[in-house]
Amino acid sequence: MKIQIIIVKLIVLGALFIISNQNLHLAIPAERAVFLDAYSSWFTNILHQVAQVTGYVVRFDWLPKTDAVISIRNFIN
């Protein structure tokens, strides 16, 4: 539950940064469209980066080489 709350807070914080950095007034429909465009671009970029990191982690060779395991066992004995 804590992870979901942290993710929601980061998403809301990102929206607030976009609003403040671009000095947008969401009551004006034209600026609301600018916000939605910037926010969707930012969020799409976040999802793309998460997919890249996930793909890297999945393809990573996590198992040690068999020689390393043998040498560690010889060292311990």
C-alpha positions as CSV (number, residue, x, y, z in Angstrom):
1,M,0.0,0.0,0.0
2,K,2.9,2.4,0.7
3,I,4.3,1.9,-2.7
4,Q,1.0,2.9,-4.4
5,I,0.8,6.0,-2.2
6,I,4.3,7.0,-3.1
7,I,3.6,6.5,-6.8
8,V,0.5,8.6,-6.7
9,K,2.3,11.4,-4.8
10,L,5.1,11.4,-7.4
11,I,2.5,11.6,-10.2
12,V,0.7,14.5,-8.5
13,L,4.1,16.2,-7.7
14,G,5.1,15.9,-11.4
15,A,1.8,17.6,-12.4
16,L,2.4,20.4,-9.9
17,F,5.9,21.0,-11.3
18,I,4.6,21.2,-14.8
19,I,2.0,23.7,-13.8
20,S,4.4,25.9,-11.8
21,N,7.4,25.7,-14.3
22,Q,5.2,26.7,-17.2
23,N,3.2,29.2,-15.2
24,L,-0.1,27.6,-16.3
25,H,-3.6,28.7,-15.1
26,L,-5.8,25.6,-15.4
27,A,-9.0,27.7,-15.4
28,I,-8.1,28.9,-18.9
29,P,-9.0,26.2,-21.5
30,A,-6.0,26.9,-23.8
31,E,-3.6,26.6,-20.9
32,R,-5.3,23.4,-19.8
33,A,-4.6,21.9,-23.2
34,V,-1.0,22.9,-22.9
35,F,-0.9,21.2,-19.5
36,L,-2.5,18.0,-20.8
37,D,0.0,17.9,-23.7
38,A,3.0,18.5,-21.4
39,Y,1.8,16.1,-18.8
40,S,1.0,13.3,-21.2
41,S,4.4,13.7,-22.8
42,W,6.1,13.6,-19.4
43,F,4.1,10.5,-18.3
44,T,4.8,8.7,-21.6
45,N,8.5,9.4,-21.1
46,I,8.3,8.0,-17.5
47,L,6.6,4.8,-18.8
48,H,9.1,4.4,-21.6
49,Q,12.0,4.7,-19.1
50,V,10.4,2.2,-16.7
51,A,10.0,-0.3,-19.7
52,Q,13.7,0.2,-20.6
53,V,14.9,-0.5,-17.0
54,T,12.6,-3.5,-16.7
55,G,13.8,-4.9,-20.0
56,Y,17.4,-4.5,-18.9
57,V,16.8,-6.2,-15.5
58,V,15.0,-9.1,-17.2
59,R,17.8,-9.6,-19.8
60,F,20.6,-9.3,-17.1
61,D,22.5,-12.5,-16.4
62,W,21.9,-12.9,-12.6
63,L,23.5,-16.3,-12.1
64,P,27.2,-16.5,-11.3
65,K,29.6,-18.3,-13.5
66,T,30.2,-22.0,-12.5
67,D,33.9,-21.4,-12.1
68,A,33.2,-18.7,-9.5
69,V,30.9,-21.0,-7.5
70,I,33.5,-23.7,-7.5
71,S,36.4,-21.4,-6.4
72,I,34.3,-20.1,-3.6
73,R,33.5,-23.6,-2.4
74,N,37.2,-24.5,-2.5
75,F,38.0,-21.4,-0.6
76,I,35.5,-22.1,2.2
77,N,36.6,-25.8,2.6
